[in-house]
């Protein structure tokens, strides 16, 4: 299906290319919110819903914003909500710190685990191996990402067709700072 991009960020964070080919995403609406309160996101989602003729999106991919998550659960109760891997992976180097942020083997293994595993068992085995090999059993950020793995790891999205959007998302060289509604 077509992807509708919704940007609700500060002006310095809004970037990216807009084009019209069938394998790309086209920005057709944006909102500037004065805050990130639940009420603001609810207004935004309700406005979007009206613009879409009352049709709730099948899938919503966002960053890890608690207010947005709360608004989505109220205003789009039947939509599937997933977290944007690009946002999560963008934080990895900062969260693991030095020296792991400079460790090519660690980064390659982590990317392969997240992007390339084909079964949940394969993901679990690779994740456990990485965490053990690098002594990250008590790493709070990674522990939390593991706890919410079904909301951002592609192997858990098998029941959802992401089409061309997912293929583009897999290319880490093409980051998108937008939250996405499909």
WOBELGI-V468830 format. One line per field, one symbol per residue. phi: phi as a letter, one per 20 degrees, with the letter a starting at -180 (. if undefined). psi: psi as a letter, one per 20 degrees, with the letter a starting at -180 (. if undefined). burial: 1 if it has 24 or more other ideal C-beta (glycine too) atoms within 12 Angstrom, else 0. A space follows every 50 residues. Layout:
# WOBELGI-V468830
phi=???
psi=???
burial=???
This chain:
# WOBELGI-V468830
phi=.fddecdccfgfeebpedbdffdcddfcabcdeebdegffffgfffffff femnefffbcdceedfffgffffeecfefedceffgffffeggffemfef fdegffffffffffedfdcfffggffgfffgffdmdgdfgfffffffdgf ebeggedgedeelfffgfffefedfceeeccd
psi=rqpppopmrqhiiorrqprjrhjrqpojqqqoqirlqghghggghhgggg hjkjopqhpppramohgggggghghmhiqppqqohggghhigghhhapih iioggggggggggghiqiqhgggggggggggghjlkhjogghgghghkhi iiphhjjhipoichghghhhniimqpjqqqp.
burial=00111111100000000000000010100000100100001101100110 00000111111111101110110011001111111111100100010001 00000100111011101000001001100110010100000100110010 11111110010100110110000001111111
